[in-house]
Amino acid sequence: MNAKTPKPCPPNRLRQLRAFCQTAQTGSISRAAERLCVSQPSVSQLIKGLEEDLGTALFERNGPRIRLTETGRAFLETALPVLEAMDNLPAVFRERLGEVAGGSLDIAAGESTILYLLSDYLPRYRQRFPEVRLHLHNVTGRDGLAMLRAGEVDFAVGSLIEVPADIEYLPMFTYDPVLITAVGHPLAGRERVSLEEVSRCGLILPPRHLSTWRIVDLVFRKHGLEYTVILEAGGWEVIKRLVELDMGVSIVTSICLRGYERLATIVLDEYFPHRTYGVVTRRNKQLSPQARHFVGMLGPGFERPDGRPRTTQSVPRYRTARPRPASMDFTGDDASLP
């Protein structure tokens, strides 16, 4: 019985894959055309040719709107790693020769993550790989995930409370939940305080739409306690300064305290959950050598044998970053990736 001869790959297959992936990631033929520096009809024609070759529709078209079919989503999961592997081929080859020269690295993170976590690693990476162009995108959690899905960043760093199905999260650090007060506050100097005592203090919290507020509200409601937020302020540096001035107390995560603040701190892990921070990638994404080296600095052994990041379940233990005496926290930008 003769084996069926495989159909030869069209010479424009790579262009078809790029047009398809860019359209799928951006959700727009016009944006895909802008990224690829071609006309919209060219992108449409490439996608049409790919669909004809595969014998299936990859997109549902409703006027100017376009979205992936179930088959299209499955094909995207197959095609993206192939395309990324091809794009990374020169860098991977140089890495095999013992060098990581040039290229770029795009990281999405919230302001607090950049200030309190990445700032410890960026100078080291820069010194080791001076030719790599670093781009830090200071974005909220939702915007960071959107950039990740659109292929605009290599990975994100932050804290995920809920992990979407198309995302992989590798926690690397854990931080304590902490009450911060002015040094002259009545609760200062205590090793432990009750949640009821905290509820009687005026709280200074980040804006209501951010994850910190939701977590605080959930815990107080769970214990049937009323509480008062006397001030909303954006940014942990601002909040810490207001607490130093004894304008109220705050509940933070021990990532934001550096040790120089004039604050009293009390761990609240009896009531509030610890917070993990780590690397967030699109599921099945092939990281470039530049990205792998940076993530490797954050957590050695982060890769699986196939070169993809380990999932949360693959890494049962986290590195714990405990606060220096008298400082702590950083919480989120929205429900994810603070």
Beta strands, then each sheet from edge to edge (+ up, - down):
strand 1: 59-62
strand 2: 65-68
strand 3: 104-109
strand 4: 133-138
strand 5: 155-158
strand 6: 167-175
strand 7: 177-182
strand 8: 202-205
strand 9: 228-232
strand 10: 250-253
strand 11: 263-267
strand 12: 275-282
strand 13: 319-320
sheet 1: 1+ 2-
sheet 2: 4+ 3+ 5+ 12- 6+ 13+
sheet 3: 10+ 7- 11+
sheet 4: 8+ 9+
end
